[in-house]
């Protein structure tokens, strides 16, 4: 649709579907990315253990057996929490090394699979890995024996009191 060239090579181009490509570095007084009024997150495409199927909302930990690989959380109060699989990131970085990847939210607001294992979740509660693989639960300091560092996933932005044991 639009192409700026230098000696025949494209420097900046805009395709008909809106994709923008540029060689070089962006400098600007400001940049807004995303849709006004919509939550957003920054995610990285990371490698996931090939024997696991992950989906948006899954709590992920560092795989202890494979460098630079991630897996679903597998136990309560896990210390190696890396993040949550993103639903629809505003910004994506990285590509992973393999074909078995997921978008791991690094920062922002992301729906997370939740368990009421430690009781109802209130807005503002700290979230930690639950017993149920890939799920979070509210942090209960009375159940933390202090023997290891507990990985905090984030803060609950909504309450979860459903009759169901799990949700998002």
N, C-alpha and C positions, 0 to 999 in steps of 0.2 A: 504494500500500500504506500509506504514511504521509505525511502532509503537515502541516507547521506553517505557519500563515498569520498574516499581520498585515494587518488591514483588507481581507481577501479575497484578498490576493496571497500566493502560496506563497513562504516564506522558506527552508524546508528540506523536501526531499521524498526519499523512498526508494521506488523503483519495485519491482515484483514480481521483476524480473530482477536486483536488487541495485544498480542505478545510484543514486548519491546526488548530488543537486544542492543547492547552497546559495548564497544571495546573501550576499556579505560575505566576510570574511577568517577563515581558520582560525587560532586561537591554541590552543596546547596545550603541555604539558610534553614531549611526545614523539609521534612518529608512526612506525609501522612499516608499510611498503608492500612487498608481495611475498609469496612463499611461503617459509616457513622451509626452509632447506637448499638452495634453488634459486638459481642465479646470477641477477643482475638488471642492468638498465641503464636509463639515462635517455636517451630519444631525442627528436629533434625532427623533425616532418614538414616536409621541405624540398622545394623544386622541383628536378627533374632535367631535363636536356636532353631535349626531346621526341623526339629521334631515337635515344634509348638505352633499352634495356630493362635494368633492374637487378633484382637479387635479393638476399636475405639473404646476408651474407658478402662482398659486393663492397666493395673499397676505393674510396673516393670522394675526389675532389679538387675544389677550387674551379674552376668553369668560367671560363677567362680571358676569354671573349667575352660573358658575360651575368652581370650583377650578381645576387647572391643566388641563384645556380643552381649545381648540382653535376653532376659527371659521373664515370664510371669512371676510375680511374687509367690512364694510357696509357704510362708509361715507368718504368724503374728509377730508384730514388733520387729520385722526385718530391719537390719541396719544398712544394707546395700541398696536402698531404694534409689532409683535413677529418675523416675518420673511416671507419666501416664501416657498411653497411646492417644494421640490427638484425634479429634473427630474431623475437624476441617481447619487446618492451620492457616493463619493469615500470611505467615512467612515460613518457607521451608528452606533449610540449608542442608548440604551434604547429600551423598548418594549411596552410602553403604558400600560394602565390598562384594556382597553376594546378591543373589536374586531374592533371598528370603529376608525382607526388610519390613520395618514399620516406621511410622512417623511418631517419634518420641517428643512430647511437649517439653520444652526446656523452661519456658516461662509463659505466664498468661493464665487465662481462665479456661478450664477444660472440664467437661463432664467426666466423672470417675465412677466406676462400679463401686457400690457401697454395700456393706453388710451391717446389720444391727447387732452384731456379735457382742459389742460392749454397750448395748442399749441404744436408744434413739439418738440421732445426731442432731445437734442444734447448730444454727448459724454461728460461725466463729469458732467451733470446735476444731482442735488439731486433728488431722487425719494421719493414720499409720496403716501399715499393711495388716490385713486380716488373715485369719487361718485359711479362709476360702481363697484358692489361687486367683490372682489377678484382682482381688478386691481390697478396698480400704475399709477402715472402721474408725470410730472416734477413739482418741487416745484416752486411756484411763490410767492416771499416774499410780493408782493403787495396785495395778496389775504389772507395773514396770518394776522388776526386781533390781534394776540398776547394774546388772552384770554385763550388759553390752550397751553400746550407743544405739538409740532407736532412730531410724530414718523417718523424718517427718515429710509427708507427701505435700501437705499444704493446709489451708484453712477451708472449712466448709462454708460455702457462700449461700447454701440453702439447707433447710432442715430435712431430715428423713425420719419419719415416724411410722411409715407404712406397716400394715399388717403382714406384708410380705417380708421375708428375711433379707432380701436383697433388692437393689434398685440402682438408679443413677442419680 
